[in-house]
Amino acid sequence: MAHETEKLPLRRLEQPIQKFIKVAIPTDLERLQKHQMNIEKFQRGQQWDRLHQEHVNASRTVQVSALEAAHPALGSAGRHSHGLAY
């Protein structure tokens, strides 16, 4: 038996993709810049526990962004289901 993939019309995906490009990407880039500043601050202050937590948070931001990029129709639902309602 051949595996059939569901084909979605481009028009159906266009709006979620455009929203992702206009909203999610700039938001995630801003968030990652804040993580970077915090990581540098915690490194300078030798606050290792906070540094570790900031690395974890930055990784989660990247993971959720990748999930949304792979499935743009998820939109903000992906963030909320991962406890990342920002």
CNS distance restraints for C-alpha pairs under 8 A (distance, minus, plus):
assign (resid   8 and name CA) (resid  12 and name CA) 6.79 0.50 0.50
assign (resid   8 and name CA) (resid  13 and name CA) 7.39 0.50 0.50
assign (resid   9 and name CA) (resid  13 and name CA) 6.94 0.50 0.50
assign (resid  10 and name CA) (resid  14 and name CA) 5.97 0.50 0.50
assign (resid  11 and name CA) (resid  15 and name CA) 7.37 0.50 0.50
assign (resid  13 and name CA) (resid  17 and name CA) 6.18 0.50 0.50
assign (resid  13 and name CA) (resid  72 and name CA) 7.72 0.50 0.50
assign (resid  13 and name CA) (resid  73 and name CA) 6.92 0.50 0.50
assign (resid  14 and name CA) (resid  18 and name CA) 6.10 0.50 0.50
assign (resid  15 and name CA) (resid  19 and name CA) 6.13 0.50 0.50
assign (resid  16 and name CA) (resid  20 and name CA) 6.09 0.50 0.50
assign (resid  16 and name CA) (resid  72 and name CA) 5.62 0.50 0.50
assign (resid  16 and name CA) (resid  73 and name CA) 5.37 0.50 0.50
assign (resid  16 and name CA) (resid  75 and name CA) 6.88 0.50 0.50
assign (resid  17 and name CA) (resid  21 and name CA) 6.24 0.50 0.50
assign (resid  17 and name CA) (resid  72 and name CA) 5.59 0.50 0.50
assign (resid  17 and name CA) (resid  73 and name CA) 7.41 0.50 0.50
assign (resid  18 and name CA) (resid  22 and name CA) 6.12 0.50 0.50
assign (resid  19 and name CA) (resid  23 and name CA) 5.67 0.50 0.50
assign (resid  19 and name CA) (resid  24 and name CA) 7.21 0.50 0.50
assign (resid  20 and name CA) (resid  24 and name CA) 4.82 0.50 0.50
assign (resid  20 and name CA) (resid  25 and name CA) 6.37 0.50 0.50
assign (resid  20 and name CA) (resid  68 and name CA) 7.79 0.50 0.50
assign (resid  20 and name CA) (resid  69 and name CA) 7.68 0.50 0.50
assign (resid  20 and name CA) (resid  72 and name CA) 6.52 0.50 0.50
assign (resid  20 and name CA) (resid  75 and name CA) 6.98 0.50 0.50
assign (resid  21 and name CA) (resid  25 and name CA) 5.60 0.50 0.50
assign (resid  21 and name CA) (resid  26 and name CA) 7.72 0.50 0.50
assign (resid  22 and name CA) (resid  26 and name CA) 6.88 0.50 0.50
assign (resid  23 and name CA) (resid  27 and name CA) 6.13 0.50 0.50
assign (resid  24 and name CA) (resid  28 and name CA) 5.95 0.50 0.50
assign (resid  24 and name CA) (resid  65 and name CA) 7.73 0.50 0.50
assign (resid  25 and name CA) (resid  29 and name CA) 6.09 0.50 0.50
assign (resid  25 and name CA) (resid  65 and name CA) 7.71 0.50 0.50
assign (resid  26 and name CA) (resid  30 and name CA) 6.16 0.50 0.50
assign (resid  27 and name CA) (resid  31 and name CA) 6.19 0.50 0.50
assign (resid  28 and name CA) (resid  32 and name CA) 6.05 0.50 0.50
assign (resid  28 and name CA) (resid  61 and name CA) 6.94 0.50 0.50
assign (resid  28 and name CA) (resid  62 and name CA) 7.97 0.50 0.50
assign (resid  28 and name CA) (resid  65 and name CA) 7.14 0.50 0.50
assign (resid  29 and name CA) (resid  33 and name CA) 6.21 0.50 0.50
assign (resid  30 and name CA) (resid  34 and name CA) 6.43 0.50 0.50
assign (resid  31 and name CA) (resid  35 and name CA) 6.30 0.50 0.50
assign (resid  31 and name CA) (resid  61 and name CA) 7.80 0.50 0.50
assign (resid  32 and name CA) (resid  36 and name CA) 6.11 0.50 0.50
assign (resid  32 and name CA) (resid  58 and name CA) 6.33 0.50 0.50
assign (resid  32 and name CA) (resid  61 and name CA) 7.36 0.50 0.50
assign (resid  33 and name CA) (resid  37 and name CA) 6.29 0.50 0.50
assign (resid  34 and name CA) (resid  38 and name CA) 6.19 0.50 0.50
assign (resid  35 and name CA) (resid  39 and name CA) 6.00 0.50 0.50
assign (resid  35 and name CA) (resid  54 and name CA) 6.40 0.50 0.50
assign (resid  35 and name CA) (resid  55 and name CA) 7.69 0.50 0.50
assign (resid  35 and name CA) (resid  57 and name CA) 7.68 0.50 0.50
assign (resid  35 and name CA) (resid  58 and name CA) 5.95 0.50 0.50
assign (resid  36 and name CA) (resid  40 and name CA) 6.21 0.50 0.50
assign (resid  37 and name CA) (resid  41 and name CA) 6.13 0.50 0.50
assign (resid  38 and name CA) (resid  42 and name CA) 6.00 0.50 0.50
assign (resid  38 and name CA) (resid  51 and name CA) 7.71 0.50 0.50
assign (resid  38 and name CA) (resid  54 and name CA) 7.05 0.50 0.50
assign (resid  39 and name CA) (resid  43 and name CA) 6.07 0.50 0.50
assign (resid  39 and name CA) (resid  51 and name CA) 5.63 0.50 0.50
assign (resid  39 and name CA) (resid  54 and name CA) 6.24 0.50 0.50
assign (resid  39 and name CA) (resid  55 and name CA) 7.15 0.50 0.50
assign (resid  40 and name CA) (resid  44 and name CA) 6.20 0.50 0.50
assign (resid  41 and name CA) (resid  45 and name CA) 6.18 0.50 0.50
assign (resid  42 and name CA) (resid  46 and name CA) 5.79 0.50 0.50
assign (resid  42 and name CA) (resid  47 and name CA) 4.99 0.50 0.50
assign (resid  42 and name CA) (resid  48 and name CA) 6.90 0.50 0.50
assign (resid  42 and name CA) (resid  50 and name CA) 6.53 0.50 0.50
assign (resid  42 and name CA) (resid  51 and name CA) 5.29 0.50 0.50
assign (resid  43 and name CA) (resid  47 and name CA) 6.37 0.50 0.50
assign (resid  43 and name CA) (resid  48 and name CA) 7.09 0.50 0.50
assign (resid  43 and name CA) (resid  51 and name CA) 6.54 0.50 0.50
assign (resid  47 and name CA) (resid  51 and name CA) 6.02 0.50 0.50
assign (resid  48 and name CA) (resid  52 and name CA) 6.07 0.50 0.50
assign (resid  49 and name CA) (resid  53 and name CA) 6.34 0.50 0.50
assign (resid  50 and name CA) (resid  54 and name CA) 6.11 0.50 0.50
assign (resid  51 and name CA) (resid  55 and name CA) 6.30 0.50 0.50
assign (resid  52 and name CA) (resid  56 and name CA) 6.36 0.50 0.50
assign (resid  53 and name CA) (resid  57 and name CA) 6.20 0.50 0.50
assign (resid  54 and name CA) (resid  58 and name CA) 6.10 0.50 0.50
assign (resid  55 and name CA) (resid  59 and name CA) 6.14 0.50 0.50
assign (resid  56 and name CA) (resid  60 and name CA) 6.29 0.50 0.50
assign (resid  57 and name CA) (resid  61 and name CA) 6.34 0.50 0.50
assign (resid  58 and name CA) (resid  62 and name CA) 6.41 0.50 0.50
assign (resid  59 and name CA) (resid  63 and name CA) 6.16 0.50 0.50
assign (resid  60 and name CA) (resid  64 and name CA) 6.10 0.50 0.50
assign (resid  61 and name CA) (resid  65 and name CA) 6.13 0.50 0.50
assign (resid  62 and name CA) (resid  66 and name CA) 6.13 0.50 0.50
assign (resid  63 and name CA) (resid  67 and name CA) 6.19 0.50 0.50
assign (resid  64 and name CA) (resid  68 and name CA) 6.16 0.50 0.50
assign (resid  64 and name CA) (resid  78 and name CA) 6.97 0.50 0.50
assign (resid  64 and name CA) (resid  79 and name CA) 6.59 0.50 0.50
assign (resid  64 and name CA) (resid  82 and name CA) 7.90 0.50 0.50
assign (resid  65 and name CA) (resid  69 and name CA) 6.05 0.50 0.50
assign (resid  66 and name CA) (resid  70 and name CA) 6.17 0.50 0.50
assign (resid  67 and name CA) (resid  71 and name CA) 6.13 0.50 0.50
assign (resid  67 and name CA) (resid  78 and name CA) 7.52 0.50 0.50
assign (resid  68 and name CA) (resid  72 and name CA) 4.94 0.50 0.50
assign (resid  68 and name CA) (resid  73 and name CA) 7.65 0.50 0.50
assign (resid  68 and name CA) (resid  74 and name CA) 6.25 0.50 0.50
assign (resid  68 and name CA) (resid  75 and name CA) 6.29 0.50 0.50
assign (resid  68 and name CA) (resid  78 and name CA) 6.77 0.50 0.50
assign (resid  71 and name CA) (resid  75 and name CA) 7.92 0.50 0.50
assign (resid  74 and name CA) (resid  78 and name CA) 5.51 0.50 0.50
assign (resid  75 and name CA) (resid  79 and name CA) 7.64 0.50 0.50
assign (resid  76 and name CA) (resid  80 and name CA) 6.39 0.50 0.50
assign (resid  76 and name CA) (resid  85 and name CA) 7.88 0.50 0.50
assign (resid  77 and name CA) (resid  81 and name CA) 6.08 0.50 0.50
assign (resid  78 and name CA) (resid  82 and name CA) 6.38 0.50 0.50
assign (resid  79 and name CA) (resid  83 and name CA) 6.38 0.50 0.50
assign (resid  79 and name CA) (resid  84 and name CA) 4.81 0.50 0.50
assign (resid  79 and name CA) (resid  85 and name CA) 5.59 0.50 0.50
assign (resid  79 and name CA) (resid  86 and name CA) 7.65 0.50 0.50
assign (resid  80 and name CA) (resid  84 and name CA) 5.44 0.50 0.50
assign (resid  80 and name CA) (resid  85 and name CA) 4.95 0.50 0.50
